[in-house]
């Protein structure tokens, strides 16, 4: 309990800690407005919740602090949660167009609120998938950052309670709908759905200059095999924390070995 209080105080200050305690007592998270010098506009977190851990990963641990040769023009944030990575990219790369994809309805509602001051970020209520079909959103009970998706007719073991359905969307459809010919950065953190996405990547993977992907082999076996089978042709590969990077030398990202 004491360590948790210290963690919250370190990340969100005295006001955030007080809100987290009040939310715990009321048994429902409260909204906390955050103002940071590295974000042009305030954004909101739910406290207590895993939103605070996402803040830690992106803004404190700087998990997307990669080096670039030129600013990216188009970024896809798949598994955008409440929009913190999209906001980070928008502030770091002014002028970039960002497509933020999130399937879970409560996360998406807060994402829409957080990105409202950023016209360059488009929120898309959908799940990244290998084809366009309605799929189930599952809650494995691991917090608001680990909702999973599964085909409606899947014969696999159910990984959690189905809370609602959402439109599954392929990369091809995403690019066509938003009139995008090439992706400078495709960031994917989709809690295991990368297995399906990269099982059917041949039509679009050559149109991506850099991939930043968190693999979830522990949640859905086969993710790593699918990822590597579906991503041939990239020049450089490295790991930063939980993310694997694949880049092309003509793209905007700089490999640490360059």
N, C-alpha and C positions, 0 to 999 in steps of 0.2 A: 504493500500500500504506500509506504513512504517513498520507495523508489519510483513508483508510478507518479506520485505527486511531484517529485523532483523532475521527472521527465517532462511532465506537462508544463511545469513552471519554466523550465529551460526553453521549451519550444514556443509556448504561447503566452508566457508571462503571468503575472498575478491575476489579471482579469480573466485570462483564459482558464487558469486553474480554478478560479472561483466558479466560472461557468460550468466547467467539467464536474465539479463537486455538486453543483445545483442540479445538473442534468442527471447525475447518478442518483441523487435523492429522489428526483421526480420520475426516475426510470424511463426517461426519454432524452435524447441529445438536444442540446440547445445550439442555436446558430451563433457563431462568433465571427465578428468582422476582423479581418487581419489587414494591417497596413505595413507594407515593406518598402524599403528604399529601392529595391530591384524590381518592383512591380508598379506600373503607372497608376493603377487603380486598386482600391481595396477588393478583397475577395472573402468568401465565407467558408468556414469549416463547421462541421457538426462535432460538438464535444459533449461527452467523451465518445470517440469513435476512431476507426482506423484512418480517418481523414488526417489526423495529426501525424501518423506514421508516414503518410504520403508527403505531407509538408516536410518532414524530416528528410526523406529520401531525396526530394527534388531540390529544396532550397537550402538545406543545411549540409547534407552529404554531397550535393551537387552531382547526382548520378548522370546528368546529361551535359556535363561540362566537357564536351569534346571540342577539338580544334577544327576550324574550317579554313579553307582557302578562299572561298567566296561565300557570301550569304546565300542560303537556300531560298528557292522561290516558292516551292510547294512542299508542305509537310503534312503527312497523315499521322494523326494520333489515334490509333486503334486500341480501344480499351481505355478511354479517356477519363473514366471515373467522374470526378467533379470538376475536371478541367485544369488542374494545377500544372500539368506538363504543357498543355496548350498555351496557358498564360505565360509560363516560363519562356517557351519558344517565341511567343509574340513580342515579349520584351527584349529578348536577346537578339532576335533577328527582325528588326523593323522592316516592314514591307513584304514579309513572307505571307503567303496564303496558307491557312491551316484548316484542315478538315478534322474535326474532333468527333469520333464515333464512340457511342456508349449505349449498351443495350438495356441496362436496368433503369426502371422508371424513376426511382427516387434519386439515384445518382445523376441521371440526365436532367432532372428538374433543377438541381443545384448547379450543375454544369451550365445550363442556360442562364441562370442568374449571374454566375461568375464571369461568363464571357460577354455579357451584354455590352460593356463599354468597348469591346474589341471588335470592330466591324470586319477585321481580317480573319476572325475565327468563325467558322460555320459549324454549329452543332448538328449532328446527325443521329437521330434515334434509330439505331440498328445494331446488329451484331456482325462483325467481320466473319465471313463464312466462305465456303467454296462454291456455293450456288445461291440463287435467290429463292428462298423458301422461308416459311414461318418455322421458327425453332423455339424450343423451350429455354427459359432462363431459370437456372437452378440456384438454390441457396444451400451450400454445404455447411452453413453455420460458422463460417470463418471470418465474418465481418463484411463490411460494405465494399471492400476492395477485392473480394474473391468470389463474386458471383460467376457462375459457369454457364455455358450454353451446350445444348444437346439436341440432336435431331429429334423431331416429334416421334418418328417411327423407329428410333434406335433400339437395338436389342442388347445394348451394353447395360451393365449394372448402373442403375440410377445413382448419380453422385450427390443428390440432395433433393430437397422438396422443390417442385416446380411452382414458381410464384406468379409467372405470367409468360406470355409468348411475345416474340418480337420478330421483326423482319430480318432474316439473314441476308447479307449482301456480299457479293464477290468484289474483288478488287477491280475487275473489268467493269462491272456495273457502276461502282463508285466513280471511277475515272470518266466513264461515259456521261453519267448524270451531271457531273460537275465540270465537264469540258476540260479535262486535264489530260495532256498527252504524255507527261513524264513526271515521276515523283523524285524529288531530290532526297527526301528522307521519309522512310516508312517505319514508324515506331509501332511495335506490336507487343501488347501485354494483355492477352486475352484468355488467361487462365485455362490453357489446354486446347483451345480452338485452333491454335497454330498447327496442330496435327492435320486438321481438315483443310485449312487454308493452303498449306504448302504441299499437300497431296495433289493439288490441282493448280499449280502455279505457272505452267509453261506458257500460257497466253499473255502473262503480264510481267513476269519477273525481270525480263530484260529491259523493261521500262522504268526500273527502280535503280537509282544510283547508290543508295545506302540503306541498309536494313539495321534496325536496332530492335532486338527481339529478346524477351525473357521467355525461356523455355520452361514448361511445367510438366516435365517427365514424371515427377512424383504424383501428380494429380491424374495424368492421362498418359499411360505408357504408349510409346510410339512417336511422341512429339519430336524428339531429337532426330530420329531416323527420317521422319517426314521432312523436317527442316533442311537437313543436309542434302537429302535427295532432290529437293525442290529448289536449290539455290546455287547450282553450278554456274560458273562464269564470273564470279566476283574475284577481285584481285587480292584483297587483303582481309584478314580476319583477326579479331582480338576480343578479349573479354574486359569489361569494366564492371566490377561488382557482379550483379546478377544478370547483366545484359551482355549478349553477344553481338558484335558489330561485324557486318560484311559490307565492304565498300568497293567501288570501282575507282580506278585512278583518275578518270576524267571527271569524277564527281566533286562535290564541295567539301567532303570530310577528309581530314588528314589522318592517316594511319600513324600510330605512335612509333612505328618502325621506319617511317619515311625519313 
